[in-house]
Amino acid sequence: MKQQCIFCMLFLASIYSNGKGSIESLCQPESPTIPDYGKVWCNNSNRPNSVCIFACEPYHTLVGANKSECVETINEASWTKANIECKPDECEPVINSLPNGLVTCSHGSKVRSVCHYKCTTPGTSMFLGMKNTNRCLPSKK
């Protein structure tokens, strides 16, 4: 039984050895921090030299580096900092006020938001033929 345990330890050490005679460190956590509204794909789990690529969900833009790598040092393995964020796409220009009226938008100036315009001052009205709603399109217009 003792010989089997020694064999198992040597076998596992050979599988996880980094070629330098030591057991390979794994990056912790298992993957780099995933930003809100983001996704990550890694090519080799959390082993050294694994590279993780980030992407954002639709209607969001990636800000920062798009990848992080598991780097092994003498004492440990850790992910390179990606400092990324998935920012919501927004329309330009932002219309949040209306003279003599009120603007209410479902999601502020973010893509897919629907804004409604309403005159609130007595004796005012929308110009003939003007729409009282507007949608922020994926083109950011």
N, CA, C and O atoms as a GROMACS GRO file, in nm:
protein
  564
    1MET      N    1   0.082  -0.119   0.000
    1MET     CA    2   0.000   0.000   0.000
    1MET      C    3   0.086   0.125   0.000
    1MET      O    4   0.056   0.223  -0.069
    2LYS      N    5   0.196   0.123   0.078
    2LYS     CA    6   0.285   0.237   0.084
    2LYS      C    7   0.349   0.264  -0.052
    2LYS      O    8   0.363   0.379  -0.092
    3GLN      N    9   0.387   0.158  -0.123
    3GLN     CA   10   0.450   0.173  -0.254
    3GLN      C   11   0.352   0.236  -0.353
    3GLN      O   12   0.393   0.316  -0.437
    4GLN      N   13   0.223   0.200  -0.345
    4GLN     CA   14   0.125   0.258  -0.435
    4GLN      C   15   0.111   0.408  -0.411
    4GLN      O   16   0.100   0.485  -0.507
    5CYS      N   17   0.111   0.450  -0.285
    5CYS     CA   18   0.099   0.592  -0.254
    5CYS      C   19   0.218   0.669  -0.308
    5CYS      O   20   0.203   0.778  -0.364
    6ILE      N   21   0.338   0.613  -0.290
    6ILE     CA   22   0.459   0.678  -0.342
    6ILE      C   23   0.450   0.687  -0.495
    6ILE      O   24   0.484   0.790  -0.552
    7PHE      N   25   0.406   0.580  -0.560
    7PHE     CA   26   0.390   0.580  -0.705
    7PHE      C   27   0.290   0.688  -0.747
    7PHE      O   28   0.315   0.761  -0.843
    8CYS      N   29   0.176   0.698  -0.674
    8CYS     CA   30   0.074   0.800  -0.707
    8CYS      C   31   0.131   0.940  -0.695
    8CYS      O   32   0.108   1.024  -0.781
    9MET      N   33   0.206   0.964  -0.589
    9MET     CA   34   0.264   1.097  -0.571
    9MET      C   35   0.363   1.129  -0.681
    9MET      O   36   0.363   1.241  -0.733
   10LEU      N   37   0.447   1.032  -0.719
   10LEU     CA   38   0.542   1.056  -0.827
   10LEU      C   39   0.471   1.075  -0.960
   10LEU      O   40   0.512   1.158  -1.041
   11PHE      N   41   0.364   0.999  -0.984
   11PHE     CA   42   0.286   1.011  -1.106
   11PHE      C   43   0.222   1.149  -1.116
   11PHE      O   44   0.229   1.216  -1.219
   12LEU      N   45   0.158   1.192  -1.006
   12LEU     CA   46   0.094   1.324  -1.005
   12LEU      C   47   0.197   1.434  -1.021
   12LEU      O   48   0.174   1.533  -1.091
   13ALA      N   49   0.311   1.419  -0.956
   13ALA     CA   50   0.416   1.519  -0.968
   13ALA      C   51   0.464   1.529  -1.112
   13ALA      O   52   0.494   1.638  -1.159
   14SER      N   53   0.473   1.417  -1.183
   14SER     CA   54   0.518   1.422  -1.322
   14SER      C   55   0.413   1.487  -1.412
   14SER      O   56   0.448   1.554  -1.509
   15ILE      N   57   0.285   1.468  -1.381
   15ILE     CA   58   0.178   1.530  -1.461
   15ILE      C   59   0.178   1.681  -1.441
   15ILE      O   60   0.167   1.757  -1.538
   16TYR      N   61   0.192   1.725  -1.317
   16TYR     CA   62   0.181   1.867  -1.286
   16TYR      C   63   0.317   1.937  -1.278
   16TYR      O   64   0.323   2.053  -1.238
   17SER      N   65   0.422   1.869  -1.314
   17SER     CA   66   0.555   1.930  -1.308
   17SER      C   67   0.569   2.032  -1.420
   17SER      O   68   0.521   2.011  -1.531
   18ASN      N   69   0.636   2.143  -1.389
   18ASN     CA   70   0.657   2.245  -1.490
   18ASN      C   71   0.791   2.227  -1.561
   18ASN      O   72   0.838   2.319  -1.629
   19GLY      N   73   0.852   2.112  -1.547
   19GLY     CA   74   0.980   2.085  -1.611
   19GLY      C   75   1.098   2.134  -1.529
   19GLY      O   76   1.213   2.111  -1.569
   20LYS      N   77   1.075   2.198  -1.419
   20LYS     CA   78   1.182   2.249  -1.334
   20LYS      C   79   1.195   2.166  -1.208
   20LYS      O   80   1.270   2.201  -1.117
   21GLY      N   81   1.122   2.056  -1.202
   21GLY     CA   82   1.129   1.969  -1.085
   21GLY      C   83   1.036   2.011  -0.973
   21GLY      O   84   1.041   1.953  -0.864
   22SER      N   85   0.951   2.110  -0.997
   22SER     CA   86   0.857   2.152  -0.892
   22SER      C   87   0.715   2.137  -0.943
   22SER      O   88   0.690   2.130  -1.063
   23ILE      N   89   0.622   2.133  -0.849
   23ILE     CA   90   0.481   2.122  -0.886
   23ILE      C   91   0.434   2.256  -0.941
   23ILE      O   92   0.462   2.361  -0.884
   24GLU      N   93   0.364   2.250  -1.052
   24GLU     CA   94   0.314   2.371  -1.118
   24GLU      C   95   0.209   2.442  -1.033
   24GLU      O   96   0.120   2.378  -0.978
   25SER      N   97   0.219   2.572  -1.022
   25SER     CA   98   0.119   2.651  -0.952
   25SER      C   99   0.001   2.677  -1.045
   25SER      O  100   0.018   2.683  -1.167
   26LEU      N  101  -0.116   2.692  -0.988
   26LEU     CA  102  -0.234   2.725  -1.066
   26LEU      C  103  -0.280   2.865  -1.028
   26LEU      O  104  -0.271   2.904  -0.912
   27CYS      N  105  -0.329   2.940  -1.126
   27CYS     CA  106  -0.379   3.073  -1.096
   27CYS      C  107  -0.508   3.063  -1.015
   27CYS      O  108  -0.594   2.979  -1.043
   28GLN      N  109  -0.520   3.149  -0.917
   28GLN     CA  110  -0.641   3.158  -0.837
   28GLN      C  111  -0.692   3.301  -0.845
   28GLN      O  112  -0.610   3.393  -0.834
   29PRO      N  113  -0.818   3.324  -0.865
   29PRO     CA  114  -0.924   3.226  -0.883
   29PRO      C  115  -0.906   3.151  -1.014
   29PRO      O  116  -0.811   3.176  -1.089
   30GLU      N  117  -0.997   3.059  -1.043
   30GLU     CA  118  -0.984   2.974  -1.160
   30GLU      C  119  -0.982   3.052  -1.291
   30GLU      O  120  -0.919   3.008  -1.388
   31SER      N  121  -1.048   3.166  -1.296
   31SER     CA  122  -1.041   3.253  -1.414
   31SER      C  123  -1.033   3.397  -1.365
   31SER      O  124  -1.071   3.426  -1.252
   32PRO      N  125  -0.984   3.489  -1.451
   32PRO     CA  126  -0.979   3.629  -1.408
   32PRO      C  127  -1.119   3.683  -1.382
   32PRO      O  128  -1.218   3.623  -1.424
   33THR      N  129  -1.127   3.794  -1.314
   33THR     CA  130  -1.256   3.854  -1.282
   33THR      C  131  -1.330   3.891  -1.410
   33THR      O  132  -1.275   3.958  -1.498
   34ILE      N  133  -1.453   3.846  -1.420
   34ILE     CA  134  -1.535   3.874  -1.538
   34ILE      C  135  -1.614   4.001  -1.512
   34ILE      O  136  -1.682   4.011  -1.409
   35PRO      N  137  -1.607   4.100  -1.602
   35PRO     CA  138  -1.679   4.224  -1.577
   35PRO      C  139  -1.830   4.205  -1.591
   35PRO      O  140  -1.876   4.111  -1.658
   36ASP      N  141  -1.907   4.293  -1.529
   36ASP     CA  142  -2.052   4.293  -1.549
   36ASP      C  143  -2.078   4.306  -1.698
   36ASP      O  144  -2.010   4.382  -1.767
   37TYR      N  145  -2.176   4.234  -1.748
   37TYR     CA  146  -2.214   4.232  -1.890
   37TYR      C  147  -2.102   4.179  -1.979
   37TYR      O  148  -2.097   4.212  -2.098
   38GLY      N  149  -2.013   4.098  -1.922
   38GLY     CA  150  -1.902   4.044  -1.999
   38GLY      C  151  -1.897   3.894  -1.996
   38GLY      O  152  -1.969   3.828  -1.920
   39LYS      N  153  -1.810   3.839  -2.081
   39LYS     CA  154  -1.787   3.694  -2.088
   39LYS      C  155  -1.637   3.672  -2.100
   39LYS      O  156  -1.562   3.761  -2.140
   40VAL      N  157  -1.593   3.550  -2.064
   40VAL     CA  158  -1.451   3.518  -2.075
   40VAL      C  159  -1.435   3.375  -2.126
   40VAL      O  160  -1.512   3.286  -2.089
   41TRP      N  161  -1.333   3.354  -2.211
   41TRP     CA  162  -1.297   3.222  -2.261
   41TRP      C  163  -1.149   3.202  -2.236
   41TRP      O  164  -1.068   3.288  -2.271
   42CYS      N  165  -1.113   3.088  -2.175
   42CYS     CA  166  -0.973   3.058  -2.144
   42CYS      C  167  -0.932   2.932  -2.220
   42CYS      O  168  -1.011   2.839  -2.235
   43ASN      N  169  -0.806   2.930  -2.267
   43ASN     CA  170  -0.762   2.818  -2.350
   43ASN      C  171  -0.704   2.701  -2.271
   43ASN      O  172  -0.688   2.593  -2.327
   44ASN      N  173  -0.670   2.720  -2.143
   44ASN     CA  174  -0.607   2.611  -2.070
   44ASN      C  175  -0.640   2.620  -1.922
   44ASN      O  176  -0.553   2.605  -1.836
   45SER      N  177  -0.768   2.645  -1.892
   45SER     CA  178  -0.815   2.656  -1.754
   45SER      C  179  -0.732   2.759  -1.679
   45SER      O  180  -0.714   2.871  -1.727
   46ASN      N  181  -0.681   2.723  -1.560
   46ASN     CA  182  -0.604   2.818  -1.481
   46ASN      C  183  -0.458   2.776  -1.466
   46ASN      O  184  -0.394   2.804  -1.364
   47ARG      N  185  -0.408   2.708  -1.567
   47ARG     CA  186  -0.267   2.666  -1.569
   47ARG      C  187  -0.179   2.780  -1.620
   47ARG      O  188  -0.226   2.865  -1.696
   48PRO      N  189  -0.052   2.783  -1.580
   48PRO     CA  190   0.040   2.885  -1.632
   48PRO      C  191   0.039   2.887  -1.784
   48PRO      O  192   0.028   2.783  -1.850
   49ASN      N  193   0.052   3.006  -1.839
   49ASN     CA  194   0.051   3.034  -1.984
   49ASN      C  195  -0.088   3.027  -2.045
   49ASN      O  196  -0.102   3.047  -2.166
   50SER      N  197  -0.190   2.999  -1.966
   50SER     CA  198  -0.326   3.004  -2.018
   50SER      C  199  -0.360   3.149  -2.048
   50SER      O  200  -0.321   3.240  -1.975
   51VAL      N  201  -0.432   3.170  -2.157
   51VAL     CA  202  -0.474   3.305  -2.196
   51VAL      C  203  -0.626   3.309  -2.196
   51VAL      O  204  -0.691   3.221  -2.250
   52CYS      N  205  -0.681   3.413  -2.134
   52CYS     CA  206  -0.826   3.433  -2.131
   52CYS      C  207  -0.860   3.557  -2.212
   52CYS      O  208  -0.797   3.662  -2.198
   53ILE      N  209  -0.959   3.544  -2.297
   53ILE     CA  210  -1.004   3.653  -2.383
   53ILE      C  211  -1.141   3.700  -2.333
   53ILE      O  212  -1.227   3.618  -2.301
   54PHE      N  213  -1.160   3.831  -2.326
   54PHE     CA  214  -1.284   3.890  -2.279
   54PHE      C  215  -1.365   3.945  -2.395
   54PHE      O  216  -1.310   3.988  -2.497
   55ALA      N  217  -1.496   3.944  -2.380
   55ALA     CA  218  -1.588   4.007  -2.475
   55ALA      C  219  -1.706   4.059  -2.395
   55ALA      O  220  -1.732   4.016  -2.283
   56CYS      N  221  -1.778   4.152  -2.455
   56CYS     CA  222  -1.894   4.210  -2.388
   56CYS      C  223  -2.022   4.161  -2.454
   56CYS      O  224  -2.024   4.121  -2.570
   57GLU      N  225  -2.129   4.166  -2.375
   57GLU     CA  226  -2.260   4.132  -2.428
   57GLU      C  227  -2.301   4.238  -2.530
   57GLU      O  228  -2.243   4.346  -2.535
   58PRO      N  229  -2.402   4.207  -2.613
   58PRO     CA  230  -2.447   4.305  -2.712
   58PRO      C  231  -2.481   4.440  -2.647
   58PRO      O  232  -2.528   4.445  -2.533
   59TYR      N  233  -2.457   4.546  -2.722
   59TYR     CA  234  -2.485   4.684  -2.682
   59TYR      C  235  -2.395   4.732  -2.568
   59TYR      O  236  -2.432   4.822  -2.494
   60HIS      N  237  -2.278   4.671  -2.556
   60HIS     CA  238  -2.178   4.712  -2.458
   60HIS      C  239  -2.042   4.715  -2.528
   60HIS      O  240  -2.018   4.638  -2.621
   61THR      N  241  -1.954   4.804  -2.485
   61THR     CA  242  -1.822   4.820  -2.545
   61THR      C  243  -1.716   4.787  -2.442
   61THR      O  244  -1.723   4.833  -2.328
   62LEU      N  245  -1.617   4.708  -2.482
   62LEU     CA  246  -1.506   4.668  -2.395
   62LEU      C  247  -1.410   4.786  -2.378
   62LEU      O  248  -1.366   4.845  -2.476
   63VAL      N  249  -1.379   4.818  -2.254
   63VAL     CA  250  -1.283   4.924  -2.223
   63VAL      C  251  -1.169   4.858  -2.145
   63VAL      O  252  -1.192   4.798  -2.041
   64GLY      N  253  -1.047   4.869  -2.196
   64GLY     CA  254  -0.932   4.807  -2.132
   64GLY      C  255  -0.878   4.692  -2.216
   64GLY      O  256  -0.923   4.670  -2.328
   65ALA      N  257  -0.782   4.619  -2.160
   65ALA     CA  258  -0.720   4.506  -2.231
   65ALA      C  259  -0.823   4.397  -2.254
   65ALA      O  260  -0.911   4.375  -2.170
   66ASN      N  261  -0.814   4.329  -2.367
   66ASN     CA  262  -0.912   4.224  -2.397
   66ASN      C  263  -0.864   4.086  -2.356
   66ASN      O  264  -0.931   3.986  -2.385
   67LYS      N  265  -0.748   4.077  -2.288
   67LYS     CA  266  -0.701   3.945  -2.246
   67LYS      C  267  -0.624   3.954  -2.115
   67LYS      O  268  -0.577   4.060  -2.075
   68SER      N  269  -0.612   3.837  -2.050
   68SER     CA  270  -0.536   3.822  -1.927
   68SER      C  271  -0.464   3.688  -1.937
   68SER      O  272  -0.517   3.593  -1.995
   69GLU      N  273  -0.344   3.680  -1.881
   69GLU     CA  274  -0.265   3.557  -1.891
   69GLU      C  275  -0.229   3.508  -1.751
   69GLU      O  276  -0.202   3.587  -1.661
   70CYS      N  277  -0.228   3.376  -1.734
   70CYS     CA  278  -0.185   3.314  -1.609
   70CYS      C  279  -0.032   3.307  -1.615
   70CYS      O  280   0.025   3.233  -1.695
   71VAL      N  281   0.034   3.386  -1.527
   71VAL     CA  282   0.179   3.397  -1.528
   71VAL      C  283   0.233   3.335  -1.400
   71VAL      O  284   0.188   3.366  -1.290
   72GLU      N  285   0.331   3.247  -1.416
   72GLU     CA  286   0.392   3.181  -1.301
   72GLU      C  287   0.519   3.254  -1.260
   72GLU      O  288   0.606   3.279  -1.343
   73THR      N  289   0.529   3.287  -1.130
   73THR     CA  290   0.650   3.346  -1.075
   73THR      C  291   0.716   3.242  -0.985
   73THR      O  292   0.671   3.127  -0.981
   74ILE      N  293   0.818   3.279  -0.914
   74ILE     CA  294   0.888   3.185  -0.825
   74ILE      C  295   0.795   3.132  -0.717
   74ILE      O  296   0.800   3.013  -0.684
   75ASN      N  297   0.710   3.218  -0.661
   75ASN     CA  298   0.626   3.180  -0.547
   75ASN      C  299   0.484   3.139  -0.582
   75ASN      O  300   0.423   3.063  -0.507
   76GLU      N  301   0.431   3.187  -0.693
   76GLU     CA  302   0.290   3.163  -0.722
   76GLU      C  303   0.260   3.186  -0.870
   76GLU      O  304   0.346   3.226  -0.948
   77ALA      N  305   0.136   3.160  -0.904
   77ALA     CA  306   0.087   3.192  -1.038
   77ALA      C  307  -0.029   3.289  -1.019
   77ALA      O  308  -0.109   3.273  -0.926
   78SER      N  309  -0.038   3.389  -1.106
   78SER     CA  310  -0.147   3.486  -1.094
   78SER      C  311  -0.184   3.540  -1.232
   78SER      O  312  -0.106   3.533  -1.327
   79TRP      N  313  -0.304   3.593  -1.240
   79TRP     CA  314  -0.354   3.651  -1.365
   79TRP      C  315  -0.298   3.791  -1.383
   79TRP      O  316  -0.292   3.869  -1.288
   80THR      N  317  -0.257   3.823  -1.506
   80THR     CA  318  -0.218   3.961  -1.533
   80THR      C  319  -0.344   4.046  -1.524
   80THR      O  320  -0.453   4.000  -1.558
   81LYS      N  321  -0.328   4.168  -1.481
   81LYS     CA  322  -0.445   4.256  -1.464
   81LYS      C  323  -0.497   4.300  -1.599
   81LYS      O  324  -0.422   4.346  -1.685
   82ALA      N  325  -0.625   4.284  -1.616
   82ALA     CA  326  -0.687   4.325  -1.742
   82ALA      C  327  -0.754   4.461  -1.727
   82ALA      O  328  -0.768   4.534  -1.825
   83ASN      N  329  -0.796   4.496  -1.605
   83ASN     CA  330  -0.863   4.625  -1.580
   83ASN      C  331  -0.966   4.658  -1.687
   83ASN      O  332  -0.960   4.763  -1.750
   84ILE      N  333  -1.058   4.567  -1.706
   84ILE     CA  334  -1.157   4.588  -1.812
   84ILE      C  335  -1.294   4.618  -1.756
   84ILE      O  336  -1.325   4.592  -1.639
   85GLU      N  337  -1.374   4.673  -1.843
   85GLU     CA  338  -1.511   4.707  -1.809
   85GLU      C  339  -1.593   4.698  -1.938
   85GLU      O  340  -1.544   4.726  -2.047
   86CYS      N  341  -1.717   4.658  -1.924
   86CYS     CA  342  -1.810   4.656  -2.036
   86CYS      C  343  -1.908   4.771  -2.015
   86CYS      O  344  -2.002   4.761  -1.936
   87LYS      N  345  -1.884   4.880  -2.087
   87LYS     CA  346  -1.970   4.998  -2.072
   87LYS      C  347  -2.087   4.991  -2.167
   87LYS      O  348  -2.072   4.952  -2.283
   88PRO      N  349  -2.206   5.028  -2.119
   88PRO     CA  350  -2.323   5.029  -2.206
   88PRO      C  351  -2.305   5.130  -2.320
   88PRO      O  352  -2.256   5.241  -2.297
   89ASP      N  353  -2.345   5.092  -2.440
   89ASP     CA  354  -2.343   5.185  -2.553
   89ASP      C  355  -2.450   5.290  -2.531
   89ASP      O  356  -2.561   5.258  -2.486
   90GLU      N  357  -2.418   5.415  -2.562
   90GLU     CA  358  -2.512   5.525  -2.542
   90GLU      C  359  -2.527   5.606  -2.670
   90GLU      O  360  -2.437   5.612  -2.753
   91CYS      N  361  -2.642   5.667  -2.683
   91CYS     CA  362  -2.670   5.751  -2.799
   91CYS      C  363  -2.620   5.893  -2.777
   91CYS      O  364  -2.614   5.944  -2.665
   92GLU      N  365  -2.583   5.954  -2.887
   92GLU     CA  366  -2.541   6.094  -2.889
   92GLU      C  367  -2.634   6.169  -2.982
   92GLU      O  368  -2.670   6.113  -3.086
   93PRO      N  369  -2.674   6.288  -2.953
   93PRO     CA  370  -2.654   6.354  -2.825
   93PRO      C  371  -2.755   6.303  -2.723
   93PRO      O  372  -2.859   6.247  -2.758
   94VAL      N  373  -2.721   6.322  -2.597
   94VAL     CA  374  -2.812   6.284  -2.490
   94VAL      C  375  -2.918   6.393  -2.478
   94VAL      O  376  -2.886   6.510  -2.457
   95ILE      N  377  -3.044   6.354  -2.490
   95ILE     CA  378  -3.154   6.450  -2.477
   95ILE      C  379  -3.229   6.415  -2.348
   95ILE      O  380  -3.308   6.321  -2.344
   96ASN      N  381  -3.202   6.494  -2.245
   96ASN     CA  382  -3.267   6.465  -2.117
   96ASN      C  383  -3.355   6.579  -2.067
   96ASN      O  384  -3.409   6.574  -1.957
   97SER      N  385  -3.369   6.682  -2.151
   97SER     CA  386  -3.460   6.790  -2.112
   97SER      C  387  -3.529   6.844  -2.237
   97SER      O  388  -3.480   6.829  -2.349
   98LEU      N  389  -3.644   6.905  -2.215
   98LEU     CA  390  -3.725   6.960  -2.323
   98LEU      C  391  -3.785   7.090  -2.273
   98LEU      O  392  -3.855   7.091  -2.172
   99PRO      N  393  -3.757   7.204  -2.345
   99PRO     CA  394  -3.817   7.330  -2.299
   99PRO      C  395  -3.969   7.316  -2.291
   99PRO      O  396  -4.032   7.267  -2.385
  100ASN      N  397  -4.027   7.358  -2.183
  100ASN     CA  398  -4.171   7.352  -2.160
  100ASN      C  399  -4.225   7.209  -2.160
  100ASN      O  400  -4.343   7.187  -2.188
  101GLY      N  401  -4.140   7.114  -2.129
  101GLY     CA  402  -4.186   6.976  -2.133
  101GLY      C  403  -4.107   6.883  -2.045
  101GLY      O  404  -4.025   6.924  -1.963
  102LEU      N  405  -4.135   6.757  -2.064
  102LEU     CA  406  -4.077   6.651  -1.982
  102LEU      C  407  -4.027   6.538  -2.072
  102LEU      O  408  -4.094   6.500  -2.168
  103VAL      N  409  -3.910   6.486  -2.042
  103VAL     CA  410  -3.852   6.372  -2.114
  103VAL      C  411  -3.840   6.256  -2.016
  103VAL      O  412  -3.782   6.271  -1.909
  104THR      N  413  -3.896   6.142  -2.052
  104THR     CA  414  -3.878   6.021  -1.971
  104THR      C  415  -3.827   5.911  -2.061
  104THR      O  416  -3.884   5.883  -2.167
  105CYS      N  417  -3.718   5.849  -2.020
  105CYS     CA  418  -3.654   5.744  -2.101
  105CYS      C  419  -3.649   5.614  -2.021
  105CYS      O  420  -3.627   5.615  -1.900
  106SER      N  421  -3.672   5.502  -2.090
  106SER     CA  422  -3.676   5.372  -2.024
  106SER      C  423  -3.542   5.330  -1.966
  106SER      O  424  -3.538   5.265  -1.861
  107HIS      N  425  -3.430   5.367  -2.032
  107HIS     CA  426  -3.297   5.328  -1.985
  107HIS      C  427  -3.197   5.442  -2.006
  107HIS      O  428  -3.085   5.419  -2.052
  108GLY      N  429  -3.237   5.562  -1.974
  108GLY     CA  430  -3.149   5.676  -1.990
  108GLY      C  431  -3.110   5.694  -2.136
  108GLY      O  432  -3.196   5.690  -2.224
  109SER      N  433  -2.982   5.714  -2.161
  109SER     CA  434  -2.935   5.733  -2.299
  109SER      C  435  -2.874   5.606  -2.358
  109SER      O  436  -2.806   5.611  -2.460
  110LYS      N  437  -2.898   5.491  -2.295
  110LYS     CA  438  -2.842   5.365  -2.341
  110LYS      C  439  -2.912   5.314  -2.466
  110LYS      O  440  -3.030   5.342  -2.488
  111VAL      N  441  -2.838   5.237  -2.548
  111VAL     CA  442  -2.894   5.176  -2.668
  111VAL      C  443  -3.017   5.094  -2.629
  111VAL      O  444  -3.017   5.026  -2.527
  112ARG      N  445  -3.121   5.102  -2.710
  112ARG     CA  446  -3.250   5.035  -2.695
  112ARG      C  447  -3.344   5.108  -2.600
  112ARG      O  448  -3.457   5.064  -2.580
  113SER      N  449  -3.300   5.219  -2.542
  113SER     CA  450  -3.388   5.297  -2.456
  113SER      C  451  -3.492   5.367  -2.543
  113SER      O  452  -3.464   5.406  -2.656
  114VAL      N  453  -3.612   5.381  -2.490
  114VAL     CA  454  -3.719   5.453  -2.559
  114VAL      C  455  -3.752   5.576  -2.475
  114VAL      O  456  -3.778   5.566  -2.355
  115CYS      N  457  -3.749   5.693  -2.539
  115CYS     CA  458  -3.778   5.818  -2.472
  115CYS      C  459  -3.912   5.872  -2.517
  115CYS      O  460  -3.948   5.866  -2.635
  116HIS      N  461  -3.986   5.925  -2.422
  116HIS     CA  462  -4.116   5.987  -2.450
  116HIS      C  463  -4.107   6.135  -2.415
  116HIS      O  464  -4.050   6.173  -2.313
  117TYR      N  465  -4.162   6.219  -2.503
  117TYR     CA  466  -4.159   6.363  -2.486
  117TYR      C  467  -4.302   6.412  -2.464
  117TYR      O  468  -4.394   6.370  -2.533
  118LYS      N  469  -4.318   6.501  -2.365
  118LYS     CA  470  -4.451   6.550  -2.333
  118LYS      C  471  -4.442   6.698  -2.295
  118LYS      O  472  -4.356   6.739  -2.217
  119CYS      N  473  -4.531   6.778  -2.353
  119CYS     CA  474  -4.538   6.920  -2.317
  119CYS      C  475  -4.612   6.932  -2.184
  119CYS      O  476  -4.716   6.869  -2.164
  120THR      N  477  -4.558   7.013  -2.094
  120THR     CA  478  -4.620   7.026  -1.961
  120THR      C  479  -4.668   7.168  -1.931
  120THR      O  480  -4.746   7.187  -1.838
  121THR      N  481  -4.623   7.265  -2.008
  121THR     CA  482  -4.666   7.403  -1.985
  121THR      C  483  -4.799   7.427  -2.057
  121THR      O  484  -4.811   7.397  -2.176
  122PRO      N  485  -4.897   7.480  -1.986
  122PRO     CA  486  -5.027   7.507  -2.051
  122PRO      C  487  -5.010   7.595  -2.176
  122PRO      O  488  -4.934   7.692  -2.175
  123GLY      N  489  -5.081   7.560  -2.281
  123GLY     CA  490  -5.076   7.635  -2.406
  123GLY      C  491  -4.964   7.594  -2.498
  123GLY      O  492  -4.949   7.652  -2.606
  124THR      N  493  -4.882   7.492  -2.460
  124THR     CA  494  -4.776   7.444  -2.549
  124THR      C  495  -4.813   7.306  -2.602
  124THR      O  496  -4.886   7.230  -2.538
  125SER      N  497  -4.763   7.277  -2.720
  125SER     CA  498  -4.787   7.144  -2.779
  125SER      C  499  -4.672   7.110  -2.871
  125SER      O  500  -4.593   7.197  -2.909
  126MET      N  501  -4.664   6.983  -2.907
  126MET     CA  502  -4.560   6.938  -3.000
  126MET      C  503  -4.592   6.997  -3.137
  126MET      O  504  -4.708   7.018  -3.171
  127PHE      N  505  -4.486   7.023  -3.216
  127PHE     CA  506  -4.507   7.072  -3.352
  127PHE      C  507  -4.583   6.967  -3.431
  127PHE      O  508  -4.564   6.847  -3.410
  128LEU      N  509  -4.665   7.011  -3.519
  128LEU     CA  510  -4.744   6.921  -3.604
  128LEU      C  511  -4.650   6.828  -3.680
  128LEU      O  512  -4.556   6.874  -3.745
  129GLY      N  513  -4.674   6.701  -3.674
  129GLY     CA  514  -4.593   6.602  -3.745
  129GLY      C  515  -4.474   6.550  -3.666
  129GLY      O  516  -4.407   6.457  -3.711
  130MET      N  517  -4.446   6.608  -3.550
  130MET     CA  518  -4.332   6.560  -3.469
  130MET      C  519  -4.375   6.439  -3.389
  130MET      O  520  -4.488   6.432  -3.340
  131LYS      N  521  -4.286   6.345  -3.375
  131LYS     CA  522  -4.314   6.226  -3.295
  131LYS      C  523  -4.291   6.258  -3.148
  131LYS      O  524  -4.209   6.343  -3.114
  132ASN      N  525  -4.363   6.190  -3.062
  132ASN     CA  526  -4.343   6.212  -2.918
  132ASN      C  527  -4.262   6.098  -2.854
  132ASN      O  528  -4.248   6.093  -2.732
  133THR      N  529  -4.208   6.007  -2.937
  133THR     CA  530  -4.120   5.901  -2.887
  133THR      C  531  -3.996   5.894  -2.974
  133THR      O  532  -3.998   5.933  -3.091
  134ASN      N  533  -3.890   5.844  -2.916
  134ASN     CA  534  -3.764   5.828  -2.987
  134ASN      C  535  -3.693   5.707  -2.928
  134ASN      O  536  -3.697   5.686  -2.807
  135ARG      N  537  -3.628   5.627  -3.012
  135ARG     CA  538  -3.557   5.507  -2.966
  135ARG      C  539  -3.409   5.522  -2.997
  135ARG      O  540  -3.371   5.565  -3.106
  136CYS      N  541  -3.326   5.486  -2.901
  136CYS     CA  542  -3.180   5.486  -2.921
  136CYS      C  543  -3.144   5.356  -2.992
  136CYS      O  544  -3.161   5.247  -2.936
  137LEU      N  545  -3.094   5.366  -3.114
  137LEU     CA  546  -3.064   5.248  -3.199
  137LEU      C  547  -2.924   5.193  -3.173
  137LEU      O  548  -2.839   5.264  -3.118
  138PRO      N  549  -2.898   5.068  -3.213
  138PRO     CA  550  -2.763   5.011  -3.198
  138PRO      C  551  -2.655   5.093  -3.269
  138PRO      O  552  -2.537   5.081  -3.235
  139SER      N  553  -2.693   5.175  -3.366
  139SER     CA  554  -2.596   5.262  -3.434
  139SER      C  555  -2.556   5.381  -3.346
  139SER      O  556  -2.474   5.463  -3.387
  140LYS      N  557  -2.614   5.389  -3.226
  140LYS     CA  558  -2.592   5.496  -3.128
  140LYS      C  559  -2.648   5.630  -3.175
  140LYS      O  560  -2.602   5.736  -3.132
  141LYS      N  561  -2.747   5.625  -3.262
  141LYS     CA  562  -2.816   5.747  -3.311
  141LYS      C  563  -2.956   5.751  -3.254
  141LYS      O  564  -3.031   5.844  -3.281
   0.00000   0.00000   0.00000
